[in-house]
Amino acid sequence: MLDTSVSLLERIASRNQEEDWNRLLSIYRPFIDQQVRRYPQLVDQADDIAQEIAMLLLRELPDFQRQRTGSFRAWLRQVAVNQLRNASRKLKSQPKPMGDSPNIEELLDELSDPASLAAQRWDAEHDKEVLRRVVEIVRQDVNPTHWRAFQAHVLDGRSVDSVARELGISENVVLLAKSRITKKMQLEAAGLIGPS
């Protein structure tokens, strides 16, 4: 069950429990993999690069100091850029395949610039993917009837009374499910999703 008083990042910083780390990696590893695979020159190394980013996340996160909303996302983006640069440097010593591949250093320079379109795309994709993962995690941690009430009322936009009738529960249960699940999602995503 989710800890209802502190966010995932706060739990990692204060408790440093394996369960919290596993939850963080279940949220982030698919996103990191997806981002690394955007660079055709590095696809063969994508698993290793993503693993290195995950290891850096595990090693450096306890010392991470959140300074503003979105700073974790920006920090993670820079960690990824640095690891992609390291992998790119290793490629320079290897023979280059024929064909037109975009200049990876230019792409990484753009991604590194918080005002660039590439960074804005990273942020948008990050928030979408993290929210999707948080929804999956919270869904597993709540009563199935409460989840169905939340989904029907909040996600599908149906009225409280119609959801209550369909599920055979009171309107109050629908409203409580909405409130509790929304709070769980906000807590789980606190510090992970938000404007830069």
C-alpha positions in Angstrom: 0.0 0.0 0.0 1.2 3.5 -0.7 2.5 5.7 2.1 -0.1 8.4 2.2 2.0 11.1 4.0 5.1 11.6 1.9 6.0 11.5 -1.8 8.1 8.8 -3.4 11.2 11.1 -3.6 10.8 12.0 0.0 10.5 8.4 1.0 13.7 7.5 -0.9 15.5 10.4 0.7 14.4 9.6 4.3 13.9 5.8 4.4 16.0 4.6 1.5 13.9 1.4 1.2 14.4 -1.1 -1.6 10.6 -1.1 -2.2 10.7 2.6 -2.9 13.7 2.3 -5.2 12.0 -0.5 -7.1 8.9 1.7 -7.5 11.0 4.5 -8.9 12.8 2.3 -11.3 9.5 0.8 -12.5 8.4 4.3 -13.3 11.6 5.5 -14.9 13.3 2.6 -16.6 10.8 2.3 -19.5 11.0 6.1 -20.1 14.8 6.0 -20.0 14.9 3.1 -22.4 12.6 4.9 -24.8 14.7 8.1 -24.7 18.0 6.3 -25.2 16.7 4.5 -28.3 16.0 7.8 -30.1 19.7 7.9 -31.1 20.2 5.4 -33.9 24.0 5.4 -33.5 23.6 4.2 -29.9 20.8 1.6 -30.3 23.2 -1.3 -30.0 24.3 0.1 -26.6 20.9 1.3 -25.5 20.4 -1.3 -22.7 23.9 -0.6 -21.3 23.3 3.2 -21.4 19.9 2.9 -19.8 21.3 0.6 -17.1 24.1 3.2 -16.4 21.6 6.0 -16.1 19.5 3.9 -13.7 22.6 3.1 -11.6 23.5 6.8 -11.5 20.0 7.5 -10.4 20.3 5.1 -7.6 23.7 6.4 -6.6 23.0 10.1 -6.9 19.4 10.5 -5.9 19.9 10.5 -2.2 22.0 13.6 -2.5 19.6 15.3 -5.0 18.2 18.6 -3.6 14.9 19.6 -5.2 15.1 23.3 -5.8 11.9 24.0 -7.7 9.1 22.1 -9.3 10.5 20.2 -12.3 14.1 20.2 -11.1 14.2 16.4 -10.7 13.0 16.0 -14.4 15.7 18.5 -15.5 18.3 16.8 -13.4 17.4 13.4 -14.9 17.6 14.9 -18.4 21.1 16.1 -17.8 22.2 12.8 -16.3 20.9 11.1 -19.5 22.6 13.7 -21.7 25.9 13.1 -19.9 25.6 9.3 -20.3 24.7 9.6 -24.0 27.7 11.9 -24.5 30.0 9.3 -22.9 28.6 6.6 -25.1 29.0 8.8 -28.2 32.6 9.5 -27.3 33.3 5.8 -27.2 31.7 5.5 -30.7 34.2 8.0 -32.2 37.0 5.5 -31.8 35.1 2.9 -33.8 34.6 2.8 -37.6 31.6 4.7 -38.8 28.8 3.0 -40.8 27.9 4.5 -44.1 24.8 6.6 -44.3 23.3 9.9 -43.1 22.9 9.9 -39.4 22.2 13.1 -37.5 25.1 14.5 -35.6 24.6 13.1 -32.1 26.6 15.9 -30.4 24.4 18.6 -31.9 21.3 16.6 -30.8 22.6 16.3 -27.2 23.6 20.0 -27.1 20.0 20.8 -28.0 18.6 18.4 -25.4 20.9 19.9 -22.8 19.4 23.4 -23.4 16.3 23.7 -21.1 14.8 26.2 -23.5 15.1 24.0 -26.6 12.3 22.1 -28.4 14.1 18.9 -27.6 14.1 19.6 -23.9 10.5 20.6 -24.0 9.6 17.4 -25.8 11.6 15.4 -23.2 9.6 17.2 -20.4 6.3 16.5 -22.1 7.1 12.9 -22.8 8.5 12.5 -19.3 5.4 13.8 -17.6 3.1 11.7 -19.8 5.0 8.5 -19.2 5.5 9.1 -15.5 1.8 9.9 -15.0 0.9 6.7 -16.9 3.2 4.6 -14.7 1.9 6.3 -11.5 -1.7 5.6 -12.5 -0.7 1.9 -13.0 1.0 1.7 -9.6 -1.9 3.4 -7.8 -4.4 1.3 -9.5 -2.7 -1.9 -8.2 -2.8 -0.4 -4.6 -6.5 0.4 -4.3 -9.7 -1.5 -4.0 -10.9 -2.5 -7.4 -14.4 -1.1 -6.9 -13.0 2.2 -5.8 -10.8 2.2 -8.9 -13.8 1.5 -11.1 -15.6 4.4 -9.4 -12.6 6.7 -9.8 -12.2 5.7 -13.5 -15.8 6.1 -14.4 -16.3 9.4 -12.6 -12.9 11.2 -13.0 -11.4 9.7 -16.1 -14.6 9.0 -18.0 -16.4 12.1 -16.8 -19.6 10.3 -15.7 -21.8 11.7 -13.0 -21.4 10.6 -9.4 -25.0 9.3 -9.2 -24.8 7.2 -12.3 -21.5 5.6 -11.2 -22.9 4.9 -7.8 -26.0 3.2 -9.2 -23.9 1.2 -11.7 -21.5 -0.1 -9.1 -24.1 -0.5 -6.3 -22.3 1.9 -3.9 -23.2 5.1 -2.4 -22.4 8.5 -3.9 -20.3 9.2 -0.9 -18.1 6.2 -1.7 -17.6 7.5 -5.2 -16.5 10.9 -3.9 -14.3 9.3 -1.3 -12.6 7.1 -3.9 -12.1 10.2 -6.1 -10.5 12.1 -3.3 -8.3 9.3 -1.9 -7.1 8.1 -5.3 -6.3 11.6 -6.5 -4.4 12.3 -3.3 -2.4 9.0 -3.7 -1.5 10.0 -7.3 -0.5 13.5 -6.3 1.7 12.1 -3.5 3.3 9.4 -5.7 4.0 11.9 -8.5 5.1 14.8 -6.2 8.5 16.1 -7.4 8.5 13.9 -10.5 5.9 15.8 -12.6 5.5 19.5 -13.0 6.5 22.6 -14.8 10.2 23.5 -15.0 
